[in-house]
Amino acid sequence: MKNKNILELCLSDGLGGLELFAASCYKSFSKHTSCKLVISPNQKLDNYLEDEEKYYINRNKIFPIFPAIKLAKFIDKNDIDIIHFHWTRDIITAVLAKLISKKKPKLVQSRHMNITRFKNDIYHRWLYKNIDMIHAVTNKLNEDIKKYVPSEVIPKIEMIYLGTKVPDINKQKLEQLSKQYKINDEFIVGIVGRIEEEKGQYKLIEAINKLKLLNIKAIIVGSAMDEEYFESLRTKVEYYNLSDKIIFAGFSKDVNEYMQLFDVNILATSNETFGLVIIEAMANKTTVITTNKGGPLEIIEDKINGLLFDGSIDDLANKIEQLYKDRNLKLQLSNAGYQTVIKKFNKDIQLMELYNAITKI
């Protein structure tokens, strides 16, 4: 029996965990079968995958039938058996393309975002009726899908965690970053992710202000998705006179080298579905502090392989200060976090498990 041809679809204009996972699936699945990549032109994911073969479609929010027709032609031309999509907003394009095409491929959604309301209206019933499998990235999301999608139209669900790899570190780049930011003996606290309010960079700035008498620097890595919010962060830094303690690094592909600089990596999102950045930090043997809600609770055991905080600025500051003063605890947590990644979140194993699940539908 021939291998099934897969199409990875992601028309998102962002570049976060969701988009990077789509890229990882494409690269991994291409080792086992014919895999095509369909993305939007001139977006962050397009630039990130500069050396890959890509097929371009522009998303059309008002008339999704147009990109769907184009996608359906591509499906039939390339004998696609499975459409694997990631961004929730691509669901209508994917469903329409499936129905328009002669091939009628199976449709798989990797669900990265929380589901918070019932999908029992006619429109959503029709959508989910045409999806063959949903990949849930946490047990909590698995249960929520079962709760909110009507039982008579719910697709097959597979819960498979995301994964990461122990990185090969560019020591020259690491040294360059250390010199660039004039890092000597400071305690470095980092946060990585899109700069938007829900990611909570403001909490880190407020926490550093409370700890301003300590030898701590903070590095904020990520591109600004909300310019107004980004400007408010810069204003806050100036107001607190923290320009020598807060660094805005912008977007970088050298995430692992930044994490190697960090003593502590913060995830301050109020309710993260999974938290890919957590396991990436753990793979770098960087201690993590994360909010005590959502996906992080399936990764972090408090005081065992990381620290949980209650979402408040005061508690975040307290947890940072605790690790600043107790370097043995920081080392203990980082070592345990590394072992967690090795045993539970191995990227190659997780992607192979997903590939097997997708190709068996």
N, C-alpha and C positions, 0 to 999 in steps of 0.2 A: 504493500500500500504506500502511495506517495506521501511525502510530507505535505502538510497543509500550508498554503501560502498565506502570510499574515500581512496586514496593513496596519501600521501604527499611525493613528490620527491624533493630532494635537494642534488646534488653531489658536491657542492662547497667545496673548501678546506679552505675557510675563515670563519670568525665569526664576522659578522657585522649585520646591521639592517635586511638585506635580510634573512640571515640564522636564526636569532633569531625569525623573523616573521614566517618562516616555522615551527619552533619549537612550537611557540604559536598556530598556526593553528592546528597542530597535537594534542596538549593538549586540545584545546578547542573543536575541532570537535569530539574527542574521547568521550566526554560527551554525544553526541547526536546519534552517530552511530559507526559502526566498522570503525576504521581509522588505516591504516598501514603507517609506516615510512620507507622510503628507502633513505639511505645516503651512502657516501663513508666511508670505514673503516679507523680508526686511523687519522682522520682529526679533526679539532677544534670542529666542530659541534658534532661529535661522542663523544669526551671527555666531552663536555658541557652537553650532554644528557646521562650521565653515567648510570642512573637508568631506562632508557626507553627501551622498546622492539624495536629493530631495525633490518632491513634487509639490507644487505650490497651489493653494486654493485660498482665496480671500473669504473670510466669514461674512455672511450677510444676515444681520440681525432681523431685518424687516422682511426680506424675501429669501429664506433659507433654501427654497427650492432650486435656486440658481447654482449655488455651490454644490448642492446635492446631485444635480444632473451631471455636473463636471466630475464629481467624485464617482458617480455610478459608471460613467464611461471608463474611468481609470480602473475601476474594479473589474469590469468585464475584459478590458484589454489585457490586464495582468493576471487574470484567472485567480482573483483573490477569494480565499475560502473563509477568512476571519478578519473582521474589522475590530481592532482593539483601540478604544478611545479612552481619554483620561479626564478631559475638561468637561464639566457638567453642561456647559453651554453648547457643546458640540453634539449633544444627544439628538436634537432634531435633525441636524444635517446627516448624522450617521444613520438614523432610522429611515429617513427619506431616501438616502442613497441605496440602502439595502433593498427597499421596496421597488425602486425604479430600476435597479440593475437586473440583468438577465441571470446573473450568477446567484443572487440571493444569499450572500455570505452570512455566516453566523456573526452575531454582534455581542462583543464583550466590553463591559465598562469596568475600568479600575476606578473605584470610588475613593477619592482622596479627601472629600469634604464631608462634614457632618450632615446628616439628614435630620431635620427638626420638625417637619410637618407631614401630615397625612397626604398621600398621593392617590386619593380615591376619586378625583374628578375624572371626567371622560378623557380629557387630553392626556393626563399622566397614565391612566389605565392603558390607553392606546400605545404610548411610548414604551411602557414596561412590558407590554405584551410582545413587543418586537425585539426585546433584548433577551439574549440566550443565557448570559451569565454575568453576574456582578462579582468583581473581586473586591472584597472588603479588606482594608489594611489593618483593622484592629477587631478584636472581639466585640468591643462596645459598638462599633459601626455595624458589625454583623447583626447584632441584636436590634439595633435601631432600624435597619432595613426591613427586618422581619416585622417590626412594629408598625412602620409607616406605609409600607407598600402592600396593597390588598393581596390576600393569599391566592386568589384565583388568577392573578397576573404576575405574581412575583417570579423573577427568573431564578435559576440555580445560583447559589451563593457559595463562593470559596473564600475562606479567611486565610490570607497569607501575608505575613508581615513584610514590610520593606526591609532592605538590607544595605550594608555598606562594606567597603573593603578597608583593610589596613593599608594606608597609603604609603607610596614611596615618596619620601620628602626630598625636595630640592634644597639641599643645605645652603647652596649659594644664594638662592632666593630668600631663604629664611634669614640669612645673615644680612642681606640687603634690606629687608623689611625692618630688622632690628636697628640698623643704622639710620634708616629713613625716619623712623619714629623716635630716635634717640632713647632707646630702651636700655637701661643699665640694670639697676637692681629693683625696679618698680614691680609691684604686684599687678599683673595685667588681667583685667576683666574684659571679656569680649562678648559681643552679640552679633549674630550673622543672620541676615534675612532681608526681605524687602522692607524698605523704610516706609511704613504705613502704621497708622495708630494702633491697629489691632495687634501688631507685633511687639508693642510695649517698649520701644526704645526710650520713651520719656521716663519710664520707671527706673531704668538704669541710671539716667542722668540725675534724677532726684535722689537715688540711693548714693551715688558718688558724692553728691553735694553734702549728704549727711556724714560721709566718711572723708571729707576733704582734708582733714588733718593727718590722714594716713598716707603712706607712700603707695598710692594706687593710681593707675591710669586705666581708662576705658577706651576700647577700640570698637567702633560701630561700622560693620562691613555690610554693604548692600546698596542697591540702587534705589533712588527716591521714586516711589510710585505716586506719592501725594506731595506735590511741591509745597503746598500750604502747611502741611504737617511738618515737612522737613525744615521749613523756615522757622516754624515754632520751636523746633529742637535747637536750632542754631541760636535763636533769641534766648532760649532758656540757658544755654551754655554761657552766653555773654552776661546775662543777668546775674548768674551765680559766680561769675569770674572763674570759670573752669576751663578756659581755653588751653591751659597747659596740662589738663588732665583728661580731656575728652577729644578723641581723634575720629573724624569722619573719613573713612578710608574709601568710600564709594564701592562700586561693584568690582569684584575680582574673581578670576577663575582660580586663583591660588588660595582657595579656602583652607586647604589642609595646612599650608605654611602659616596662615594667620592663626589657625587653631593651635599650632605648635608654639606660637608666641604667647598664647593665653595661659594663665594659671587656672582660670575659671571661665567656662562658657555658660552664658545665660540664655534660657528660653523664657521669655516673659509674656508670650501670647496667653490671652485669658482662657482660651479653650482650643488647644491644638488637637486636630484629629489624630495625628500620629506623632510627628516630631522627628523628621529625618535628621535634622541638624543635631539632635541629641546623640544619636548613635554615631554620627560622623565625628563629633567631638570625642566620644568615648573611644573610637577607633584610633584617635590621636593621643590617647592617654591624657586627655584634658578633663578635669573634674567638671561636672555639670550641676547647675542649679536650675530647676524648672518648676513651673506652676503645677499645683497639685490637682489638676483637672484633666479630663480627656485622655488622649493617647499616651502621654508621658507616664501615667499610672501603670501602663502595661510594660513600661521599659524600666522605670526607676523604682527601686526599693529604698525608701528614705533612710539615710545614714548607713546604707549598705553599699550601694554603687553610685550614689549621688545624693543631692539634697533637694527636697521639695519645699517650696514656699507658698504661702496662702494667697498670693496675688497682690498683696499690699506692698507699698514702697518700704515701710518700716521693716517688714519681715525679710524682704530682699536684702536690705542693708545689713540686717542682723546676720543673715546667712553668709554674705560676702565677708563680713568682719570675722565671723567664726573661722572661715577657711584661711583668712589672712593671718590670724593669730595661731592657728593650729595646722602647721604644714604637714605634720604626720597624718592627720585626718585627711587632708587634701590628697596625699599620696595614696593612702589606703583606699579612698573612694575612686581615684583614677585607675588604680590597678584592677579593682573589682569591676569597674565599668568596662575596661578593656576586655576582661574575661567574658562579660555578658555579651559583647558584640561577637566574639569568637564562637561562643556556644549557641547563640540564639538568633543573631542577625547577620549571618554570612550572606553577602550579596549574591554570590554565584549560586549558592544552594537555594536561596529564596526565588531567584529568577528562574532557575530550572524547574522548581516546583510550580511556578506560575505558568511556564511554558507547557508543562505536561498537562496542567488543568485546562488551559485554553484549547489545546489541540485534541482533547478528548471529548469536547462537547459535540 
